[in-house]
Amino acid sequence: MGPLSSPLRLPVIDFSKENLRPGTSSWASTCKEVIQALEEYGCFEAVYDKVPLELHKTFFNLLEELYDLPLEIKRKNVSDIPYHGYVGNQPFTPSVYQGMGINNAATLEGTQDFTNAIWPNGNDDFCKTALHYSKLIAELEQMVMKMVFESYGVVQSHEDHQESITYLFRMMKYRVPEKDEDDVGVPIHTDKCFIAALHQNEVSGLELRTKDGQWIVFEPSSPSSFVVNAGDALMLHADAIDFSQAWANGRLHIPCHRVMMSGKETRYSIGLFASPKAGYLVKTPEKYVDEEHPLPYKPFDYVEFLKFRQSQAGYETALKSYHPFNAYCGV
């Protein structure tokens, strides 16, 4: 009997290098690694020690306190944008999952709005920690996007991109399934954003699917690791394995992923999602459209798409097609 093959792993990219700045050799080499990973996997593991380990620990402790609050309190986390408020304890949602969101995260206003809704008398400790945490993660997202723009030759557009996005900070809890209960924490999906940066406590569960249909169980190589994931606003789905992209139009890959709860411990995770602002049209720059890469989708409003996705028409479309973009904005 031959040796067992090693489990699949995501590419690991070090963002903790000293002097990782545009124009340096370390920046150029990291850019190359990022693009290779996004083209092949649509995601990668980013080792990013700018978020101190003590801050990770402190915030996850605060998450435990947050989710210990009564359900009626957690449901005060509401949003006009689908999937941006409290999700859980409702039909069509996995029973082991709860999620809450801070809209317009990485700003004091956004973090205070969330804090004041949950704690009418305020909670300075949570507010300050969440704001600091999301700002540091946003810096990682901004580096990745700058590398993507630079690698595809649209450096000037990066400033326009930063003006067009807002951050959603999702905080998620997955309890241990009870006997005979489904162990799906989050079903197979793609993220509805440009870029997501995900971090978890010591409990695993995130699985990502490769182009050839294999599943990678994410096991971080460092406690400072994040999964950086390309989302639907950056890339649009073409079929179950091959993908087409709205922004760089076919050059990158979008990963399907899920959360499976097979362990005996509660899992907490966070995600910072860089998403288009309401009213912003996601569209492919003209320079990326040619005979080899024809325009696959009409320009679309990200928030309006989310509303369509949650509607009855969007639900019925999703039942017929793995991804509803074709029905919503296909050419």
C-alpha positions in Angstrom: 0.0 0.0 0.0 1.5 3.3 -1.0 1.8 6.4 1.2 -1.3 8.5 1.7 -1.4 11.7 -0.3 -1.1 15.0 1.6 -4.4 16.9 2.1 -5.0 19.8 -0.2 -4.1 23.3 1.2 -4.6 26.8 0.2 -1.6 28.9 -1.0 -0.1 30.7 1.9 1.0 34.3 1.3 3.0 36.3 3.9 1.6 39.9 4.4 3.8 40.3 7.5 6.9 41.1 5.6 8.8 44.2 6.5 8.7 47.0 3.9 5.8 45.5 2.0 5.1 48.7 0.0 4.4 49.5 -3.7 7.6 49.7 -5.7 9.6 47.3 -3.6 10.8 43.8 -4.7 8.8 42.2 -1.9 5.6 44.0 -3.1 6.2 42.8 -6.7 6.8 39.2 -5.6 3.7 39.2 -3.3 1.6 40.7 -6.2 2.6 37.7 -8.3 1.7 35.2 -5.6 -1.7 36.9 -5.1 -2.7 36.9 -8.7 -1.6 33.3 -9.2 -3.6 32.2 -6.2 -6.7 34.2 -7.3 -6.5 32.8 -10.8 -6.1 29.2 -9.6 -8.1 29.1 -6.3 -10.0 32.4 -6.0 -8.7 32.6 -2.5 -5.6 32.1 -0.4 -4.3 32.1 3.2 -2.9 35.5 4.2 -0.5 35.5 7.2 -1.1 39.0 8.6 0.3 39.8 12.0 -0.7 43.4 12.0 -3.8 42.3 13.9 -2.2 41.3 17.3 -3.1 37.9 18.7 -4.3 39.6 21.9 -6.8 41.6 19.8 -8.1 38.4 18.2 -8.5 36.8 21.6 -10.2 39.9 23.1 -12.7 40.2 20.2 -13.7 36.6 20.2 -14.3 36.8 24.0 -16.6 39.8 23.2 -18.4 37.7 20.6 -19.2 35.1 23.2 -20.8 37.8 25.3 -22.6 39.2 22.3 -24.2 35.9 21.4 -25.2 35.2 25.1 -27.6 38.1 24.8 -31.4 37.3 24.5 -32.7 36.6 21.0 -34.9 39.7 21.1 -31.9 41.9 21.7 -29.9 40.3 18.8 -32.8 40.8 16.5 -32.4 44.6 17.0 -29.5 44.3 14.5 -31.5 45.1 11.4 -30.6 46.4 7.9 -32.4 47.4 4.7 -29.8 45.4 2.8 -30.4 41.7 2.7 -28.0 39.5 4.7 -26.5 42.5 6.5 -28.4 42.3 9.8 -29.1 39.5 12.3 -29.7 36.1 10.6 -30.6 32.9 12.6 -33.4 31.1 14.3 -35.6 31.3 11.2 -36.7 29.0 8.3 -34.2 28.3 5.5 -31.3 29.1 7.8 -29.1 26.3 9.2 -30.2 25.7 12.8 -26.6 25.8 14.1 -25.9 29.2 12.6 -26.3 32.8 13.8 -24.8 35.9 12.2 -24.8 39.6 13.0 -23.4 42.5 10.9 -22.0 46.0 11.3 -22.8 48.1 8.3 -20.4 50.8 7.2 -17.8 49.1 9.4 -14.3 50.6 9.8 -16.0 53.9 10.6 -16.9 55.2 14.1 -20.4 56.0 12.9 -21.1 52.5 11.7 -19.8 50.8 14.8 -21.6 53.1 17.1 -24.9 52.5 15.2 -24.5 48.8 15.8 -23.5 49.2 19.4 -26.3 51.6 20.3 -28.9 49.3 18.8 -27.7 46.4 20.9 -26.8 48.3 24.0 -28.9 51.5 24.3 -26.7 52.6 27.2 -23.6 52.1 25.1 -20.8 49.6 25.2 -17.5 51.5 24.7 -15.4 48.3 25.1 -17.1 46.5 22.2 -17.3 49.6 20.0 -13.6 50.5 20.3 -12.5 46.9 19.9 -14.7 46.3 16.8 -13.7 49.5 15.2 -9.9 48.9 15.7 -10.3 45.3 14.5 -12.2 46.1 11.3 -9.8 49.0 10.4 -6.8 46.7 10.6 -8.5 44.0 8.5 -9.6 46.7 6.0 -5.9 47.5 5.5 -5.3 43.9 4.4 -8.2 44.1 1.9 -6.9 47.4 0.5 -3.5 45.9 -0.1 -4.9 42.9 -1.9 -7.2 45.1 -4.1 -4.3 47.4 -4.9 -2.2 44.4 -6.0 -5.1 43.2 -8.2 -5.5 46.6 -9.9 -1.8 47.0 -10.3 -1.3 43.5 -11.8 -4.0 44.1 -14.4 -2.7 47.5 -15.3 -5.5 49.8 -13.9 -3.7 51.4 -11.0 -5.6 54.7 -11.3 -8.9 52.9 -10.8 -7.9 51.7 -7.3 -8.7 55.1 -5.9 -12.1 55.1 -7.6 -12.7 51.6 -6.2 -12.0 52.7 -2.6 -14.5 55.5 -3.0 -17.1 53.1 -4.3 -17.0 50.5 -1.5 -18.3 50.1 2.0 -17.4 47.4 4.6 -19.7 44.9 6.2 -18.3 43.3 9.3 -20.0 39.9 9.9 -19.7 38.1 13.2 -20.8 34.5 13.2 -21.5 31.7 15.7 -21.9 28.0 14.9 -23.0 25.8 17.8 -22.3 22.1 18.0 -25.1 20.1 16.2 -27.4 18.1 18.4 -27.9 14.4 17.9 -29.4 13.7 14.4 -29.2 17.4 13.6 -27.8 18.6 10.3 -24.1 19.6 10.6 -24.2 22.2 7.8 -23.2 25.6 9.3 -23.5 27.4 6.0 -24.5 25.7 2.7 -22.4 25.9 -0.5 -22.3 29.5 -1.6 -20.1 32.3 -3.1 -19.6 35.6 -1.3 -21.6 38.6 -2.6 -18.8 41.2 -2.4 -15.5 42.2 -4.0 -13.2 40.7 -1.5 -13.8 39.0 1.9 -11.2 38.5 4.7 -12.2 35.7 7.1 -10.8 34.7 10.4 -11.8 32.0 12.8 -11.2 30.9 16.4 -9.4 27.6 16.9 -12.4 25.6 15.7 -12.3 24.6 12.0 -15.2 24.1 9.7 -14.6 26.3 6.6 -14.2 24.2 3.4 -13.4 25.6 -0.1 -14.0 23.9 -3.4 -11.3 23.8 -6.1 -11.8 24.1 -9.8 -11.8 20.4 -10.2 -14.4 19.9 -7.5 -12.2 18.8 -4.6 -12.8 20.3 -1.1 -10.0 22.0 0.9 -10.6 22.0 4.7 -9.0 25.2 5.9 -6.5 24.6 8.6 -4.6 27.8 9.3 -0.8 27.6 9.3 -0.7 30.5 11.7 -2.9 32.0 14.4 -2.5 35.3 12.4 -4.0 33.8 9.3 -7.0 35.0 7.3 -8.7 33.5 4.3 -8.9 36.1 1.6 -11.7 35.3 -0.8 -12.9 36.8 -4.1 -16.6 37.4 -4.3 -19.4 37.8 -6.8 -19.1 41.5 -7.3 -15.5 40.9 -8.5 -16.3 37.8 -10.4 -19.6 36.4 -11.8 -20.5 32.7 -11.9 -20.6 31.0 -15.3 -21.2 27.4 -14.3 -20.4 24.9 -11.5 -16.7 24.6 -12.3 -15.7 27.3 -14.8 -16.3 31.0 -13.9 -16.7 34.3 -15.7 -15.9 37.6 -14.1 -17.6 41.0 -14.0 -14.6 43.1 -13.3 -11.5 41.5 -14.9 -13.8 39.4 -17.1 -12.7 35.8 -17.0 -9.2 36.1 -15.7 -9.8 35.1 -12.1 -11.7 32.3 -10.3 -14.5 32.5 -7.7 -14.5 29.8 -5.0 -17.6 28.0 -3.7 -17.3 27.3 0.0 -19.3 26.1 3.0 -19.0 25.6 6.7 -19.5 22.1 8.2 -19.7 21.5 11.9 -18.3 18.1 12.7 -16.5 18.9 15.9 -17.5 19.2 19.5 -16.8 22.9 20.1 -18.6 26.1 19.3 -17.1 27.9 16.3 -16.8 31.7 16.1 -15.6 33.5 13.0 -15.6 37.0 11.5 -15.5 38.3 8.0 -14.9 41.8 6.6 -16.7 42.1 3.2 -15.7 44.9 0.9 -18.9 45.6 -1.1 -20.1 48.2 -3.6 -22.1 51.1 -2.1 -25.8 51.4 -3.0 -26.2 53.0 -6.4 -22.7 52.0 -7.6 -22.8 50.1 -10.9 -20.5 47.0 -11.1 -19.3 46.8 -14.6 -16.4 45.5 -16.7 -13.9 48.2 -17.8 -13.8 48.5 -21.5 -10.2 47.5 -21.8 -11.1 44.0 -20.5 -13.7 43.3 -23.2 -12.4 41.8 -26.5 -13.2 38.9 -28.8 -11.7 36.4 -26.3 -13.5 38.0 -23.3 -16.9 39.3 -24.5 -19.0 41.3 -22.2 -20.8 38.7 -20.0 -23.1 40.9 -17.9 -24.8 44.2 -18.0 -23.8 46.8 -15.4 -25.7 46.1 -12.2 -26.4 47.7 -8.8 -25.1 45.5 -6.1 -27.7 46.3 -3.5 -30.5 45.9 -6.0 -29.2 42.5 -6.9 -29.2 41.4 -3.2 -32.8 42.5 -3.0 -33.6 40.5 -6.1 -31.8 37.5 -4.7 -34.0 37.6 -1.6 -37.2 38.1 -3.6 -39.5 35.2 -4.7 -38.3 35.7 -8.3 -34.7 35.5 -7.1 -35.5 32.4 -5.0 -37.2 30.6 -8.0 -34.3 31.6 -10.2 -31.8 30.1 -7.8 -33.7 26.8 -7.8 -33.3 26.6 -11.6 -29.7 27.8 -11.9 -26.7 27.5 -9.6 -26.2 31.3 -9.7 -28.9 33.9 -10.5 -26.7 36.5 -12.2 -27.6 35.2 -15.6 -31.3 36.0 -15.0 -30.6 39.3 -13.3 -28.1 41.0 -15.6 -27.0 38.6 -18.3 -26.4 40.0 -21.7 
